[in-house]
Amino acid sequence: MKIIFFLLLVTSLFSKSFYTLDNVKNLSLFMPNKVGFMDKEEKKKLKESVLERLRKAGFVFGKTDSTTFMIKIESIRVNDTEVIHVQLGLGEEVLTHRPGNVHSFALTYLATDFMESDEPIKDTIESVDSLLSEFLEAYKDDNE
């Protein structure tokens, strides 16, 4: 038991999450947005904002075999309140250690936010911004 506790403590000193973001450079953005409260222009602005922050952090887009960077936004209306679920993740081809070394597509990073909102556009933008900041901080920590 002491060994497990020690290992968890040591790993937490080196990274803020249990995901490994070492050497992730090439991305392709996948941003399904299944909400009715944002129009096309607002969705486009949000996507451009995300791309700009990722490019400033050193990520490259448009390369072959890129890691998929996903921001998925879903919502449902309950009475006068919008219930929103935002997911930010990385998906990539991995080679498992199962017999036969199976190639698979896996989520290698995932962060989520779930909220009730009376101001869904503002709260969604803040949520995406917060999740993206957490991702960029974890990326920076893993690549120093």
PyMOL commands that set and color helices and strands:
alter all, ss='L'
color gray80, all
select helices_A, chain A and resi 2-14+40-56+120-142
alter helices_A, ss='H'
color red, helices_A
select strands_A, chain A and resi 26-30+33-34+60-61+67-78+81-95+103-117
alter strands_A, ss='S'
color yellow, strands_A
deselect
rebuild
show_as cartoon
